[in-house]
């Protein structure tokens, strides 16, 4: 059956805490355990983390934090964390978790609950705190938020008297025309078969007015007609050439570099790609907007990163103090100014000085507030693998769109149904 055959992949909230694993008697955060700690987090592609960690280390010489960089791809990050935690290893103290892993890690007993009163949850962007809450307990502290944006060559569009596309039809038309005229790729997202492709497909479905799974992950809600429209938009781009075949190998970093190096007119990516582009030859020649949709602006999947404490850490008090510091307002400002990552504090998006420096902040705030969280399910990794595998087959033109979405709906039903 699909449930047994599908391997682990990265991403989403899970279900149930009655099966909490034995934590080996680890102390509750805040009650003991101090000393040097580690931060296990995805690879820092913008080199912003070092200076931020140095600030903590200078002020806390006996509780220095060591950065343990995991792979760039979320799937690979999760695999390494899971291997460590299943072994009850105390190597990781603070975990940088994709927002979709909160429930899974809590359910497995790999992280410990936090005291809500220690964190200013009411000052965060609407919906962001929910990604760290599971069964009415706070399991992590929101650190970064995220929503997909459409990067575009503003210089080329201005020269051609075109406006940024708001619909798929406009994107298809502009990408086709400009790709041919300027001899560069028209559009790319994250189309390698991994969690990024699941996100890109989910965004296409919801930008066409549909959904894939109910928020509680108990029903497959994917309408075949809507899913067909969404997938055909992407497949048609590959078939017709305005999505280059090379894009089928792209993760976030590959698509960032392709756009930044002037090889694309349009690209879907997260906000972190903005900062590096402003320090590249493309500076002043690009801009961002909301993702386009079927009939107007589309909707992103809600992304982000939360900081949690390993249940097997022997220095949980230091870990808690570090998380409180690292998710505080002053550090959140640096997350934006030094790393170009979306902070979780709402007030920073309305700061005139920051808006002057980062003109895309109002668009980003709108994108985050209109983004949709992925379903809360213990089977999300299986769900994601089924989706990315099916969509990849269609994008490679090896399976018809109609057959792909029909099979996908059936496979999803087998994954989320008890006994599937």
Helices and strands as residue ranges (DSSP letters): H 2-5, E 37-42, H 49-59, G 61-63, E 65-70, H 74-86, E 94-98, G 99-101, H 102-107, G 116-118, G 121-123, G 129-132, E 133-134, E 137-138, E 141-146, E 149-152, H 154-159, H 168-182, E 185-188, H 195-207, H 224-240, G 245-249, H 252-260, E 264-269, H 272-278, E 287-289, E 303-309, H 316-326, H 329-339, G 346-350, H 352-357, H 361-370, H 380-395, H 401-416
